[in-house]
Amino acid sequence: MSLLEIKNLHVTVAGHEILKGIDLTMNAGEVHSIMGPNGSGKSTLAQVLARRQTYEVTQGEVLFNGKDLLAMKPEEAACEGVFMAFQYPVEIPGIGNTYFLRSALNAIHKYRGEDEVDAVDFLPMFREKLKLLEMDEKLMNRSVNEGFSGGEKKRNEILQMAVLEPKLAILDETDSGLDIDALRIVAKGVNAMRSAERAMLVVTHYQRLLNYIVPDFVHVLVDGRIVRSGGADLALELEEKGYGWIEDEARQNAPASV
Amino acid sequence: MSTAIQQVGNYLETFTEFAKSAADQKLPWLRKLREDAFARFCETGFPTTHDEDWRFTNVSPIARTQFVFGKQQKAFSNNDLTPWTITGAAAQLVFIDGRFAPPLSNSANLPGVQIRSLKDQIASKPTDLEAHLGKYANIQRDAFCALNTAFLEDGAFVHVRRATVLEQPVHLLFVSIESETPTMSHPRNLVVFEDESQGTVIEEYVSMGKGAALSNSVTELIVGENATVSHYMIEREHRDAFNVSTLRIQQARSANVASHSLLLGGGLVRNNVHPVLAGAGGECLINGLFVGDGRQHLDNYMYVEHAKPHCSSRQFYNGILDGHAHGVFHGRIIVHKDAQKTDAKQTNRNLLLSDDAQIDTKPQLEIYADDVKCTHGATIGQIEENALFYLQSRGIDEISARRLLLLAFAGECLDRMKPGLARDHAERLIRKHLVSFAHHRSRTPAAGKKERSWEEVG
């Protein structure tokens, strides 16, 4: 059984169809990248998988580990093992970072019928992950993302991923706005998590990130459809030629609207 | 007009009887204080929404009701009070329907500190009171204050001597008990902190059993030079309760006062905080949280007077309103002519959890000095959908996520309290209280109903 199976997924937002029939299958151990121009529906796909409720699924189904992902609330998806690193991480004043992460971890443990992690066990594991992402522990005494720089926020996303250890990690434009040093650290964190049990969906506008996180498959999303799939070299081709040619091709091949 | 006379008429009989029976009427100053106050109340009657200070709060349910003094028939044991006790407090003074209950009260023997009922103090050594009692609370401006003063008889008297540090809080617990007829009480507290002293006083109002009740309290808090004082007002009565409270703070030079209000219970609640920064270099924090649902009406009225230079005042109030609850933040700042270099700020933030909840927020600045800094701002919003999704996307269920966000919002008020027993107590109450507020689904933000905010610098 595949870890994730997306079949003919159609999604609308406020009456506009954004995803127009996505088919995608991912197995554990694989890293897939979704690339595409602005407005092609990349982030919509990521958010639907993370179960943001503002999107309306009009057709299709998504199976995660054989279960109906679209019937899940965001917290259920998270507890089942879906994690999305946000494109725009949210600042939450008044909730401490460490407290938040431990609450999240314990919510997941509780869902799975596992024991809660107390502070004593949590801290050494947490420190190790902090080290991996080269983050200052002092940052963790602050409220969630409050006063964090852009790079710190993105690293914090990967830190959360490292602590929560999802089965499916979705990175929604995690590279956007990062300088090369921050990008390297983020990629190091992500690569450390690559494993045979875990799949990753790396959503990006730029090929640059894929120099550091080399995907097994690349899919190009244009106007709500996957118009081309290939290996890591497809990303290089896109880098070289831009999205223009593939958009033109997609327009010609697009089925007449029904 | 006829209703006003009728309202006052109800109290006339009660006052006449009260004046006859009060044992201490032989003290001419005290008698005069009461009589003047009652005369003033007769002149004005209860305020109406035509009075600017009462614009958002209609007290006709209080005016219409005929209240009697509670008859203390039931005997209580300390066990009955366990839910409200603060373990470790320096003293617990319990008042049942406004009357001091010695068997339920206790006080550590602390050098330099006097904690007893006002009634006892009047009976034994009234001269200590004469200098302060009724000297600050303004019976001219406020009919409730006048009514309280007219019926002034019992309450707490706390006196902390010069340079004495009161390590643990003094807990004043006002219990209104079950009654078939509406009862009233007019607790009167006098709290004096002499120069360079320090301490915390908690005033807490609770109900035991059902029945309409009016608690109309006045606390005069006199804070000497360089003294540091925290005052907590905690309202947790049931929904049939009317609670009107006035905290009148008189601050001397370099005195540092924090007033924390926590309005969780009560049906119709009006909380007046009136500090006068009467010495240079004083600091006053007026911090509050009000959390209401159902048909609760929670009115926070601040009247902050800057009378001397180089003083700062900070008002921070957070409101969480659900159901048909109505909250009010009405903050007046008066900067007198001599109060140069005043630094005054007020901020009111609100979360409205339902379409029918309502908040009126009104800043009012009257500035007669020319070199001052005054700012005010307010926000009205809902639980942020983004933040909620963020928490849920990490595995935290929706109700827990809501509770976390509400706690974070309320936590801003907790953060302004000094660590210690009083703050722990406040935190416990807030945590418990907010649980039920997390169960409500968010309303869908309708167009034009997005977050509103404003900020001005004057």
Interface residues (C-beta under 8 A of the other chain):
Chain A: A50 R51 R52 Q53 T54 K73 P74 E75 A77 A78 C79 F83 M84 F86 P89 V90 I92 P93 G94 I95 F100 L101 S103 A104 L105 A107 I108 Y111 S143 V144 Q160 L164
Chain B: E384 E385 N386 A387 F389 Y390 L391 Q392 S393 R394 G395 I396 D397 E398 S400 A401 L404 L405 L407 A408 F409 G411 E412
